Structures are given as C-alpha cells and as structure tokens.
Amino acid sequence: MDKSSKIYVAGHRGLVGSALIKNLLQKGYSNIIVKIHSELDLTEQQKVSDFFAKEKPEYVFLAAAKVGGILANNTLRADFIYENLQIQNNIIHQSYLNGVKKLLFLGSSCIYPKNAPQPISEETLLTSPLEHTNEPYAIAKIAGIKMCESYNLQYGTNFISVMPTNLYGPNDNFDLNTSHVLPALLKKIHEAKINNLQHVEIWGSGAPKREFLYSEDMADACVFIMENINFQDLIKNKNEIRNTHINIGTGEDLTIKELADIIKKIVEFEGEFRFDTTKPDGTMRKLLDTTKLFNLGWKHKTSLEDGIKEVYKIFNEKK
C-alpha cells in the first residue's frame, strides 16, 4: 500500500475497526474511507454495490460484523449467521467486481473445533464439530474464509483471512448482555467496588483458559500483513490449497479466574468471587498457535496487565 492508497475500513467504529483507523493514521495513510451504518447498510446488496462502484477503494479491511459473547451468540443465532453472511458476501464480491488490490477479512478463533488440539493451528479448521453456543457465527466466519480462498483460486484476487484471538481494548463493548468476558468482568468488578459489594458473581467455573490480545496490537498485525504478505505467500500445497488463513494472538493464555484476579488487582476491589457453575463454561481452552504469524515477522507488544490498565483508564474517563 502507498500512503495515498484509497483504503476502505468496514466496521470502523467497532473495537477492531477503530484500532485499524488509528494504526493506519499513525503510519501515514491519509486516504481512508469510512461509512456509518445509517450511510451504508452492509447487509444491503445494492447499497454495497453502489458504494464500491462510486468509491473504487484499492484496499479493504473487512472488520464489520455482528459480534457478542456467549449469551448473545446463543440467543440471537439467526441474526448472527444471517447478518454476518450478508456483510461478507456483499463486500467480498464487490471487492472482486471492482478490482480491489487486496482485502483483509477478519474472522474469529471460534471457527475452530470445540475440542481442537491445543494450541490450535490453522490446519485444524473443519476437522471436528464446533462449540454449539456460537456455531452460527463460526459457520458464517468459516464461509468468509472459504469465500476469500475461492475467489483467489478462481479469479486471481489477493484476499487474505486472519483469525484473531479474544480481543479487548479502547472502544470495547461494556454492555453486560452482549459483551465478551474481559470487558464484562472489568465492568462487574468496577461496579462491585463502587457499590461496596462483598462479592462478584462470575459465570461458569472459572477454569476455562483464554488468550487475550490488545486491539491495537491486533490492528498493527493486520496492517503489517496488508503491507507485507500476499495470498501466494501462504500456499503450502499447490495441489490442495486450503487453510491459508493466519492466526493472530499472543501464544499465551490464562484461566478466567486468573483473569478476574488481575482485574481485581487493577480495579482495587477488596471482595471475593463466586463462580456460578450452573452457567455454561463454553470451550474449556482456546489458545491459538501463532507460529505462522511470528514466522512472517510480527509479534505483539502489549502485556495483558498493561492492556487492561489502559482499558480501565479509558473506561473511567468515559464515565
């Protein structure tokens, strides 16, 4: 990408999209296109077609998606599969039709089988059943990976898929009904502190292990890949091309209880935790194998504790 290249960031107000905008601006990219939902509904095929025909972006970051935690994924199953498929289909197809030079599609680590060997390599995709609670969302994201791969093989496009681990950071969602585990815990523990509560209830046993990546590190990885990596660089077996996507993570994980303890220390909460084992744990462990990414030359910079401190600082400033 040249600094003046026309870049479209889909989903620019979300956790990932806003971090992408910040990273691109810091690196001197000045020709960035964004549209809010009221200006462009990405589920509407004709509107997306008209947008691409008019704007003709050269590079596309596809960070737009309907996202949420276990509760949202498990109850809004139809919404999650329909809206994500619509968004992906429209943007990927129009990128092909309008000659986009390179597209980066952002998936999710939930694409992998529930009982995948740990750490999870890219090769485990579609080898066994998915976690039931977020299966519709995962299937939509798998379709996006296969769509990028298929367009590359049939039409010679340069569409790359990346699979981030659990993300957190500035512009995170703190709504307890739809948020992911880290911002949800941060908000619950903060509210317990200011309300002088003696305990905080946490869903599940606290035993599941999770990996977390600061969103600004994630954005840096995406821009690095867009600048340096092409689809052809990711092909291992020319007879059967698959699993060309790239995991993005830290290669390190911890239990939900350990995460809660770190947040407790940062928030300075004096109470205790009670784990509600009647609530689902989800997948017991989800650690990505980041060997491919690290070998391509990128590694994260922000420690989990430093990242949570920064998010908590921003959380307090917004109140």
SVG drawing of the C-alpha trace seen along z (x, -y; Angstrom):
<svg xmlns="http://www.w3.org/2000/svg" viewBox="-33 -12 43 46">
<polyline fill="none" stroke="black" stroke-width="0.4" points="0.0,0.0 1.1,-3.5 0.4,-6.2 -2.1,-7.8 -3.8,-4.5 -7.6,-4.6 -8.4,-2.3 -11.9,-1.3 -12.3,-0.2 -15.6,1.6 -16.7,1.5 -14.6,-1.5 -16.5,-2.2 -16.0,1.2 -13.2,2.5 -11.0,3.7 -12.1,1.1 -11.3,-1.9 -7.9,-0.4 -7.2,0.1 -8.0,-3.5 -5.7,-4.7 -2.9,-2.4 -3.3,-3.5 -3.2,-7.2 -0.2,-6.7 1.6,-5.1 0.8,-8.0 -2.1,-6.6 -4.3,-9.6 -6.9,-8.4 -9.2,-6.3 -12.9,-5.8 -15.5,-5.1 -19.3,-4.9 -21.5,-4.7 -24.5,-2.3 -27.1,-5.0 -25.0,-5.9 -24.3,-2.4 -26.1,0.8 -23.6,3.5 -26.3,6.2 -28.0,4.4 -26.5,5.8 -27.5,2.9 -26.2,0.3 -22.8,2.0 -22.6,2.4 -23.3,-1.3 -20.8,-2.3 -18.0,-0.3 -18.8,-1.5 -18.7,-5.1 -15.7,-5.0 -13.5,-2.3 -11.3,-1.5 -7.9,0.1 -7.6,1.9 -10.3,3.2 -10.2,4.1 -13.4,6.2 -13.8,5.6 -17.6,5.2 -19.5,7.9 -22.3,8.7 -20.5,9.8 -21.2,10.7 -20.4,13.0 -21.9,16.4 -25.3,15.0 -25.8,13.0 -24.4,15.8 -26.6,18.4 -29.9,16.5 -29.5,14.4 -28.4,17.4 -30.4,16.5 -29.2,12.8 -25.6,13.8 -25.5,16.1 -27.7,14.0 -26.1,10.6 -22.5,11.8 -23.1,13.8 -24.7,10.8 -22.0,8.4 -19.2,10.8 -20.9,11.8 -21.5,8.2 -18.1,6.8 -16.0,9.7 -18.0,10.0 -17.9,6.2 -14.2,6.1 -13.7,8.7 -16.0,6.9 -14.4,3.5 -10.7,4.7 -9.7,4.2 -5.9,4.9 -6.0,6.6 -8.7,7.4 -8.2,8.5 -11.1,10.4 -11.2,10.6 -12.7,13.9 -12.6,15.2 -10.9,18.0 -14.4,19.6 -14.1,21.0 -12.1,23.9 -13.5,27.2 -14.6,27.3 -12.1,30.0 -9.2,28.9 -5.7,29.9 -4.0,27.0 -2.5,24.7 -4.9,24.5 -3.1,24.5 -4.7,23.2 -4.7,26.9 -7.5,27.9 -10.2,25.9 -13.2,28.2 -11.7,31.3 -14.4,31.9 -17.6,30.2 -17.8,26.6 -18.8,25.2 -22.6,25.2 -23.2,21.8 -21.5,19.9 -21.9,22.3 -23.9,20.0 -21.4,17.1 -18.5,19.6 -20.1,21.0 -20.5,17.5 -16.8,16.7 -15.7,20.1 -17.8,19.2 -15.9,15.9 -12.5,17.7 -13.6,20.1 -15.0,17.3 -11.7,15.4 -9.8,18.6 -12.2,19.5 -12.2,16.0 -8.3,16.1 -8.3,19.5 -10.9,18.8 -10.4,15.1 -6.8,14.4 -7.7,12.0 -5.5,11.2 -7.9,11.7 -6.3,12.7 -8.1,14.0 -6.9,13.5 -8.3,15.2 -7.8,13.1 -7.9,14.5 -10.1,12.8 -9.7,9.1 -10.0,6.2 -9.1,2.6 -10.3,-1.0 -13.9,-1.2 -14.7,2.1 -18.4,3.1 -19.2,3.0 -22.9,4.0 -23.2,7.0 -25.8,8.6 -23.7,8.6 -20.1,8.1 -17.2,10.5 -15.7,11.9 -12.9,9.4 -14.9,6.1 -17.8,7.8 -15.6,8.7 -14.0,5.3 -17.4,3.6 -18.8,6.0 -15.8,5.8 -15.7,2.0 -19.4,1.7 -18.9,4.0 -16.1,1.8 -18.0,-1.5 -21.2,0.1 -19.1,1.6 -20.3,5.2 -18.7,8.1 -18.7,10.4 -18.9,10.6 -20.7,13.5 -18.9,14.9 -20.5,17.3 -19.1,20.8 -16.4,22.4 -13.5,20.0 -11.4,22.9 -11.7,22.3 -8.5,20.9 -8.5,18.0 -6.0,16.0 -6.4,12.2 -4.8,9.7 -4.9,5.9 -6.9,4.5 -4.2,2.0 -1.7,4.9 -4.3,6.7 -4.6,3.7 -0.8,3.5 -0.7,7.1 -3.4,6.5 -1.6,3.5 1.7,5.5 0.0,8.3 -1.6,5.9 1.7,4.2 3.9,7.3 2.0,10.6 0.2,11.8 -2.1,14.8 0.6,16.6 3.0,16.4 0.5,18.5 0.2,21.5 2.0,24.7 0.5,27.4 -0.3,26.3 -2.3,29.4 -4.8,28.8 -4.9,25.2 -6.7,24.7 -6.1,23.2 -4.3,20.2 -5.7,18.0 -3.4,16.6 -4.0,16.8 -3.4,13.6 -2.7,13.9 -0.1,13.9 0.5,17.6 -0.2,17.3 -3.4,18.0 -4.7,18.0 -7.8,19.2 -10.9,17.0 -10.2,17.0 -6.6,15.7 -8.0,13.0 -10.5,12.0 -7.7,11.8 -5.7,9.5 -8.7,7.2 -9.4,7.3 -5.9,6.1 -6.1,3.3 -9.6,2.1 -8.5,2.5 -11.6,4.5 -11.5,6.0 -14.3,8.5 -14.4,12.1 -15.6,14.1 -18.4,16.6 -18.5,18.9 -21.9,19.9 -21.3,23.4 -24.9,23.7 -23.9,21.3 -22.0,22.6 -18.2,22.5 -18.1,22.7 -14.9,24.2 -12.5,25.2 -9.4,24.0 -8.8,21.8 -5.1,21.0 -4.1,20.1 -0.9,21.4 0.7,18.2 3.8,19.9 2.8,18.9 2.3,15.2 5.5,15.0 7.5,16.6 6.1,13.9 7.8,11.4 5.2,9.9 4.8,10.2 2.6,8.4 4.0,5.7 1.4,5.1 1.3,7.3 -2.2,8.3 -1.8,6.3 -0.7,3.2 -3.5,3.5 -6.2,3.9 -4.7,0.9 -5.1,-1.2 -8.7,0.0 -9.7,-0.7 -8.2,-4.2 -10.3,-4.8 -13.4,-3.2 -13.1,-5.6 -12.5,-8.7 -15.8,-7.9 -17.9,-7.7"/>
</svg>
